[in-house]
Amino acid sequence: MPINQALLPEWDHEMANTRKSLERAPDAKWTWKPHMKSGEMGWLVTHLANLPGWGADVLTSESFDFAPGGKVIEMPKATNTKDALAVFDKNVAAARAALAAATDEQLMKPWSLLQNGKPIFTMPRVAVIRSMIMNHSIHHRAQLGVYFRLNDVAVPGIYGPSADEQPS
C-alpha cells in the first residue's frame, strides 16, 4: 500500500475531529486565557486552523523559513470561529489534495524547518505530516478541550463520547 493511502484515513479522521472542536469555540471567549503564560482562546483556535496549511507546502517544497531575515512570518489571524473554520477548511482541503497526490518517493524526501536560514529540524516529509501537523494539531486540540472545560463549553467527543456527551 502506498504511504499516502495509509495516511489519508488518519488525516480525515483527525481533521474531522479538529473541526468538531473548532466549531465549539465561543466568539465571546476569543480573548480568554487560563493563565498569563497561556495563549488566548482565539490564538489557539487560529493556530489550529493554520496548522493543516503547512501540509501542502511540506509536500511541494524542500523547506520553510518561519523567520527569514530574523523576522517571524505572521500567520493569518482569524477574529472569530466562522473565519477560523473557513481558513481551516481551505487548509485541510489543500493539504489533503497534496497528500493524495504524493508518491512514496516524495513522502520520503527530507524537508526542513528553518529559522533565519538555520535548520531547526530536517525529517522525511511523511514524518513532518505526522508529527508537526497531525500530532501537533492533536496536542493543541486537547489544549482547546481544557479551555472549553474551564469555560463550561461542552467538550466534543473525539475518540468516543466525552463527559458532556454521555448518554443519560
C-alpha positions in Angstrom: 0.0 0.0 0.0 1.4 3.5 -0.8 2.2 5.6 2.2 -0.3 8.3 1.3 -3.1 5.7 1.2 -2.2 4.6 4.7 -2.2 8.2 5.9 -5.3 9.5 4.3 -7.9 7.8 6.6 -6.0 9.1 9.7 -5.8 12.6 8.2 -9.5 12.6 7.5 -10.3 11.3 11.0 -8.1 13.8 12.9 -9.1 16.8 10.8 -12.8 16.0 11.2 -12.3 15.8 15.0 -10.3 19.0 15.0 -13.1 20.7 13.1 -15.6 19.4 15.6 -13.6 21.1 18.3 -13.1 24.4 16.4 -16.9 24.6 15.8 -17.5 25.0 19.5 -15.1 27.9 20.1 -17.2 30.7 21.5 -16.5 34.1 20.0 -17.3 35.7 23.3 -14.3 34.0 24.8 -11.9 34.8 22.0 -9.5 36.7 24.3 -9.9 34.4 27.3 -6.8 32.5 28.6 -6.3 30.3 31.6 -3.0 31.8 32.7 -0.9 34.8 31.8 1.7 32.5 30.1 -1.0 30.8 28.0 -2.3 31.9 24.6 -5.7 33.3 24.2 -8.5 31.0 23.0 -8.7 32.9 19.7 -4.9 32.4 19.2 -5.3 28.7 19.9 -8.2 28.3 17.5 -6.4 30.3 14.8 -3.2 28.2 15.3 -5.3 25.0 14.9 -6.9 26.5 11.7 -3.5 27.3 10.3 -1.6 24.1 11.1 -3.0 22.0 8.2 -1.9 24.7 5.8 1.6 23.5 6.2 0.7 20.2 4.6 0.6 21.3 1.0 3.8 23.3 1.5 5.6 20.4 3.1 4.8 18.2 0.2 5.7 20.7 -2.5 8.8 22.5 -1.1 12.1 21.5 0.4 11.9 23.8 3.4 10.1 26.6 5.2 11.8 29.5 6.9 9.4 30.9 9.5 11.7 33.9 10.3 13.6 34.9 7.1 15.9 37.7 7.8 15.2 37.3 11.5 11.6 38.5 11.2 8.9 35.9 12.1 6.3 35.5 9.4 2.8 36.4 10.6 0.2 33.7 10.0 -3.3 34.6 9.1 -5.3 35.7 12.1 -9.0 34.8 12.5 -11.2 37.1 14.6 -14.0 34.6 15.1 -14.9 31.0 14.8 -16.6 31.4 11.4 -13.4 32.9 9.9 -11.2 30.2 11.6 -13.4 27.4 10.2 -13.0 28.9 6.7 -9.2 29.0 7.0 -9.2 25.5 8.4 -11.4 24.0 5.7 -9.3 25.6 2.9 -6.1 24.4 4.5 -7.3 20.9 5.1 -8.6 20.5 1.5 -5.3 21.8 0.0 -3.2 19.6 2.2 -5.4 16.5 1.6 -5.2 17.0 -2.2 -1.4 17.3 -1.9 -1.2 14.2 0.3 -3.5 12.2 -2.0 -1.2 13.1 -5.0 2.1 12.4 -3.2 4.2 9.5 -4.1 6.2 7.4 -1.7 9.4 8.9 -3.1 8.1 12.4 -2.4 7.0 11.5 1.1 10.4 10.1 2.0 12.3 13.2 0.8 13.7 15.3 3.5 12.1 18.6 4.5 13.5 21.3 6.8 12.0 23.9 9.1 14.3 26.9 9.2 14.6 29.9 11.4 16.5 32.8 9.8 18.2 30.3 7.3 19.3 27.9 10.0 17.7 24.4 10.3 15.5 23.7 13.3 15.0 20.2 12.1 15.0 18.0 9.0 12.8 14.9 8.6 11.2 12.9 5.8 8.1 14.7 4.7 5.9 11.9 5.9 7.3 12.4 9.4 6.6 16.1 9.2 3.0 15.4 8.2 2.5 13.0 11.1 4.4 15.0 13.8 4.3 18.7 13.0 0.9 18.7 11.5 -1.3 15.8 12.8 0.3 15.2 16.2 0.8 19.0 16.8 -2.9 19.5 16.0 -3.9 16.7 18.3 -1.9 18.3 21.1 -3.5 21.8 20.6 -6.9 20.3 20.2 -6.6 18.7 23.6 -5.4 22.0 25.0 -8.6 23.6 23.5 -10.6 21.0 25.3 -9.2 22.2 28.6 -10.1 25.8 27.7 -13.6 24.6 26.9 -13.9 22.7 30.2 -12.8 25.8 32.2 -15.4 27.9 30.4 -18.3 25.4 30.6 -18.3 24.8 26.9 -19.3 21.2 26.1 -16.2 19.3 25.1 -16.8 17.2 22.0 -16.2 13.5 21.9 -13.1 12.7 19.9 -12.3 9.0 20.4 -15.7 8.2 21.9 -18.2 10.3 23.9 -16.9 13.0 26.2 -18.3 13.6 29.7 -20.6 16.1 28.1 -21.9 13.6 25.5 -22.5 10.6 27.7 -26.0 9.1 27.2 -28.3 9.8 30.1 
